[in-house]
Amino acid sequence: MKHWSFHRVVFFVIRITIGPLLKRVMKYKCIKNKGPDAPSLIVSNHTTDLDPALLALGFTRHTYFLASEHAFRNGFPSKLMKFLFDPIPFNKARTDVQAIMDTIRRIKAGANVCIFPEGDRTFTGKTEPISASIAKLAKTCGADLITYHIEGGFFTVPRWAKKMRRGEMKGRVVNRYSAEEIRDITEKQVLELIEKDIFEDAYERQKGRLTRYRGKNLAENIETVLFMCPECKKLGTIRSEGDRFSCDCGLDGVYTETGFLEGDSLPFSTITEWGVWQKEQLAEIVLRAGSEPICFNDNQKLFEVHTTVGKRLIGEGKLQINRDSLQCAGLTFSLKCLTRIVVTGQMTLTFAVIDGSTYEVRSAVPRSALLYREIYRFLLENADEVSA
């Protein structure tokens, strides 16, 4: 494999030099896993953008990682990342066959490869759904399967937060399954093993510890995740400032250092509970909207994304979604022609079209891209009911 020796040296040098500093900054603890000298497929839950670096500190064998293709469009930093680490690019907005082939190729060449099968960082503290394709890959690659678990990341760097908090993070190997063990069971059984091993419920774990995660402006941009007010049930009305969040209807609350929500009129004490509730409420809102826009945001920028040359500004204007289309900057995209809608970063809405095009919608002010993703998923999963 080209440049593998160089990447192994880089991996070793960074692990023994920058690794200790990263552990102190993130307050991260892990046990190094030497394991048998054989290439492995590593799968882990995903909590922070630094998860690859943190996970690598737990292994002595060189490991490659899959990275979202938007990380390759940042000019010199991306070129440096490619040169030093050569991650495997994959497109979050579509099924990426090339990334799967590259993963198998590197494992067969003798390297470890790590994948975060959620494909996304958690928004609410619970592990995101996992694609069944990870089980097929585990059986196809013919390598040992290692499951890894990271905890504390959701509170250290919440998906919606602008700044890191200092508390506690831990990482550990949960199980190692030999290639023979994986070969002898079904894909469904492999998927069940992975789901069980990497599952994390951040709030359930925090209830028994109440670890403090200290920082400034703890609630800032929380509206990118909490997109519906439980008091007035309106979309996009939550606003944050400092450690507090509120709605025009009078709802008021505080995000505490332990990650719990406090407020006299709050019906929820965790973001997980709020997230489950607001997702359930979308059904009524979508059906009630009829042919009218379900939600919208002004002053949004639409970009067309190209893997090799970056992104190109298409236009600026209103973003809105209704039962059959997504509209932005004067362009209309039929939902039937979209292959996927995902959220990249904190609030960038990324979607792919069946003709191969990929687009991003960016906002200069806090707004929830998660809301659009959840509406799209509901419409996709309930097409018959919505069209009736």
Helices and strands as residue ranges (DSSP letters): H 4-26, E 28-30, E 40-44, H 51-56, E 63-68, G 69-72, H 76-85, E 88-90, H 97-108, E 112-115, H 133-140, E 144-151, H 153-156, E 169-177, H 179-183, H 187-198, H 202-207, G 222-224, E 239-241, E 244-246, E 252-255, E 261-262, H 271-289, E 295-306, E 310-321, E 325-328, E 331-334, G 335-337, E 338-344, E 348-353, E 358-363, H 369-381, H 383-387
